[in-house]
Every structure is written in structure tokens, then in C-alpha cells.
Amino acid sequence: MDTSHTQQVILITGSSRGIGLYLTHYYLNAGHIVIGCSRSELSIEHQNYQHFSLDVASEIDVKSLFSSIRKRHKRLDVLINNAGIAAMNHAMLTPLSTVEKIFSTNVFASFLFCREAVKLMRKNQYGRIVNFSTVAVPFALEGEAIYAASKSAVESLTQTLAKEFSEFGVTVNAIGPTPIQTDLIKNVPDDKLNKLLEKQSIKRFGEMADVSNVIDFYIKPESSFITGQILYLGGA
Ligand SMILES: NC(=O)c1ccc[n+]([C@@H]2O[C@H](COP(=O)([O-])OP(=O)(O)OC[C@H]3O[C@@H](n4cnc5c(N)ncnc54)[C@H](OP(=O)(O)O)[C@@H]3O)[C@@H](O)[C@H]2O)c1
């Protein structure tokens, strides 16, 4: 295991907005090299930041992104599989095309990035992968059937890939945030959000720092014995 480099090479999906944008600034400020991606462009001017405009579910584009990382950095230490979408609708009002889009972005893309990342990480026998779930899974929230089902699949992937990747020194864990005020939940009515907060042990919105705190724990070299875990915020 090579942890001699304190400057980590970190890949963050969905870096243009919300939690991904916060994490990008957070890890750049901590002195790391960050590679980000999203469908839109991102105008962060920083010598340690490189952006790729792509759809995370496009296998060709994702492979080409990893090929660039391999050529330029020759390693990848951390993958933060943050890109995700949600649709909050009753099942009867959910078209199949929405189901396909959500699974494609949340599940297929997470798998794709895990698969490509481990190929690069295994060269150093070291890597940290963090996937994104949600408290909508344990709470089985009405109106979020497909979103929660997609994140259940992410949890299952996390647990199985943790086993498959352990021989390469790569850990795979997930964080399950509570509602955090980003674009993802901007159309959810207040009464629905308040009901959700009431289900939590600690009844408040999540903060960005709550997320980076968990990720810091998962990705530090000393967490080499922590894998296959799902950590929910707020006491879900
Ligand atoms: N905010 C919450 O309350 C909450 C709670 C629990 C879990 N989460 C999870 O936290 C993660 C981040 O959520 P967020 O609140 O930060 O969401 P957000 O503000 O909507 O941002 C989502 C990010 O993902 C990118 N993205 C979406 N689809 C993509 C695609 N097909 N290809 C490439 N990039 C794509 C978006 O960029 P482009 O649109 O430019 O592509 C954007 O950068 C998600 O996995 C979400 O499920 C959030």
C-alpha cells in the first residue's frame, strides 16, 4: 500500500453543483488534485483542477476519462461517486423513461466508475471509493420509490464490491445523507421535507460539512479496515 503521497488524486462525479461542487472546493483547498465531471462545464480556475464534460452513464466517455487520468497522473487514490438524480413522484405517475434515467445515472454509472477506478487503483494496491445513498432507503419514503430503489442498488453494489476489491487494497463505502439544501430537493414541498426531518433522530437539514466529515473518515489511510459500510446522517 502506497500512502506516502499526502497529495491525493481524487475523482468527484457531479462536480458542477450542490454537494459535488462543495467537495471539489473542499479537497482543492486541502491541497489535493481533483478531477471533476458533469454534463455541464465548470469554470473552476485552479491549477489542481481538471473538468470533464460528460454523461456519467456513457461508457465510452467514462473510459476515456479514466484513460486521461492514467496518462496524466498514473494513479487514482479516491473516487467519490456523487453524481445522482431524483424524481419525487407517486409510482402511478412515474413513466418508465424516468425509471431508466434514474437507474442509468445512479446505479449503472456508479458501477461503471467503480469498475474503471479499481483497475487504476489496484496498480498501487490502494484506493478509496465512496458511493452515495440516501436516508430515503431506510425510511422507505412514499413518492421516492424509484429513487430509493436505485440507491438500494447502490448500497448492494457497495457491499459486494467491498468484497471483490479488498484484495486490491481498495475500500468501498457509502454515505446516506439526509436532505441537504441543493437543487436536488428544491421542488420538494416544505411540508414533505419537514415530515422527513421529523423521522430523523436529529431533526435538521444536513450541512455540506456533515458530508465531508464522513468522507474524510472513509478516505483516510487509517480507514483501511473499514469497508462495505453504509453510514446514514442524522440518525436514520
Ligand atoms: N441533496 C440532498 O438532499 C441529498 C440527500 C441524499 C442523498 N443525496 C445524494 O447526493 C448526491 C449529490 O446530490 P446533490 O444534492 O448535490 O444534487 P444536485 O445539486 O442536483 O447535483 C447533482 C450533480 O450531479 C451531476 N449529474 C447529474 N446527472 C449527471 C449525469 N448524467 N452525468 C454527469 N453528471 C451528472 C450534476 O451536473 P450536471 O447537471 O451538470 O450534469 C450535478 O453536478 C446524489 O447522489 C444524491 O442522490 C442528496
The ligand as a Gaussian input file, in Angstrom:
#p B3LYP/6-31G(d) Opt

LIG

0 1
 N      -29.318000      16.987000      -1.508000
 C      -29.921000      16.038000      -0.821000
 O      -30.885000      16.285000      -0.080000
 C      -29.446000      14.610000      -0.891000
 C      -29.905000      13.705000       0.072000
 C      -29.491000      12.376000      -0.010000
 C      -28.611000      11.965000      -0.999000
 N      -28.166000      12.881000      -1.918000
 C      -27.244000      12.398000      -2.961000
 O      -26.119000      13.257000      -3.012000
 C      -25.609000      13.285000      -4.345000
 C      -25.439000      14.733000      -4.792000
 O      -26.698000      15.357000      -4.747000
 P      -26.874000      16.951000      -4.838000
 O      -27.925000      17.294000      -3.858000
 O      -25.576000      17.639000      -4.774000
 O      -27.527000      17.060000      -6.298000
 P      -27.531000      18.275000      -7.341000
 O      -27.325000      19.580000      -6.639000
 O      -28.731000      18.091000      -8.185000
 O      -26.193000      17.998000      -8.216000
 C      -26.085000      16.812000      -8.952000
 C      -24.756000      16.786000      -9.679000
 O      -24.705000      15.572000     -10.464000
 C      -24.440000      15.922000     -11.823000
 N      -25.102000      14.966000     -12.706000
 C      -26.409000      14.563000     -12.688000
 N      -26.654000      13.704000     -13.682000
 C      -25.473000      13.551000     -14.359000
 C      -25.088000      12.802000     -15.492000
 N      -25.946000      12.012000     -16.146000
 N      -23.803000      12.896000     -15.919000
 C      -22.917000      13.694000     -15.273000
 N      -23.225000      14.416000     -14.185000
 C      -24.496000      14.343000     -13.744000
 C      -24.974000      17.342000     -11.982000
 O      -24.314000      18.040000     -13.030000
 P      -24.970000      18.312000     -14.481000
 O      -26.430000      18.561000     -14.288000
 O      -24.192000      19.486000     -14.981000
 O      -24.684000      17.083000     -15.266000
 C      -24.591000      17.948000     -10.644000
 O      -23.248000      18.356000     -10.665000
 C      -26.607000      12.483000      -5.204000
 O      -26.112000      11.182000      -5.433000
 C      -27.857000      12.449000      -4.352000
 O      -28.658000      11.334000      -4.635000
 C      -28.542000      14.195000      -1.881000

